[in-house]
Amino acid sequence: MDVHVIGVPIDLGANRRGVDMGPSAIRYAGLQAALTRLGHRVVDLGNLVVPDPESRDPGDSRARYLAEIVAVCRELRERVAAVAQAGGFPLVLGGDHSLSVGTVAGVRRAHPQAGVLWLDAHGDCNTPATTPSGNVHGMSLAAILGRGAADLVACLDGRSVRPEQVVLVGVRDLDPGERELLRNTGVRVFTMQEVDRLGLPAVMERALDHLRTHVAGIHLSLDLDVFEPSLAPGVGTPKAGGLTYREGHLAMEILAEQGVLVSMELVEVNPILDDGNRTAQLAVDMARSALGARIL
C-alpha cells in the first residue's frame, strides 16, 4: 500500500517535555526502511509545525494550551484526510496523544464509518471538568466521542465517533471521571485484568467482533505506554503491568490478518526518558507487524 508518514512533534498536551522528539526517534529507528522491505511504498510528508510551550501562554489550567492544540489538530485533520481520500494509508507519528483528535477527524472525513481501536494504559477520557492535571492528552478520546472542550470536539466537524465504534485494550489506570464517562457511554473496554484472564488472542477477537458490527475500517491508536515499562521506558506516564512484547506483536498480527486497518498512529514516545531508543524501536516493530510482517 501507499503509506504516508506524518510527524506531529507536539508535547503541548503532556506535562513532561521530550515527546515532541518522538517522530524523529521513530524515524531514526528505521521506520521507512522497515516498511519498504515489506513491499509498501513509503512517502514521508515531514512534520507539522508545532509551537513550543515556552512561547505560549497555557491559558485555562483545566485544558492547558487548548487553542494551540486545536490549531495543530485542524492542520493534521487536513493532512490525514488528503492522504486517506487519495487512497493512501496515513501513519501518524507523535507526539503526545492529543493529536489523535486531528488524526481521527481526518480519517472520518475519508472513511465516515471508521472505528477506533485504542491501545493504551489510560482511558484518555477526561474533560476539562474532570481532569486532575489539565493535560489535554488525557482528554483526546473523550473529544473524539463528542465530549469535553467544545473547540476540541469541533475539530471532528460533526463526525464524532459513536461509543459502540470504539474499543479500548490494555487499560489499567483510570481517573474517577474517566471511569464514569466510559461506564455511562458504554464504550467497550478490555482492561489488563481481562487480558490476563482471557488471553490477548481472545480479547482481540472479541474487540474485533464487536467493532465489525458497527464500523467499516479501523483506525489504530497505539500509545506505547500500553506496554510493560521495562519494554517501553521512553514514555511520559508509564504504568506497571502492561502488554508483553509478544502480546503486542500478536495484536498487530491479528489486525494485519483481518485487513481492517485504514490508518494508524504511534504516540507518546519520549526519547529523553528512553534507553537506547528502545521505545522508538518497539514502535517500529509494532508498525511492521500491523502492516504485514510475518515470521514465516
Secondary structure, DSSP 8 states (H G I E B T S, - for coil): -EEEEEEE---TTSSSTTGGGHHHHHHHTTHHHHHHHTT-EEEEEEE-----GGGS----TTSTTHHHHHHHHHHHHHHHHHHHHTT-EEEEEES-GGGHHHHHHHHHHHSTT-EEEEE-SB-----TTT-SS--GGGTHHHHHTT-S-HHHHGGGTT----GGGEEEEEE-B--HHHHHHHHHHT-EEEEHHHHHHH-HHHHHHHHHHHHHTT-SSEEEEEEGGGB-TTT----SS--SS-B-HHHHHHHHHHHHHHT-EEEEEEE---GGG-STTHHHHHHHHHHHHHTT----
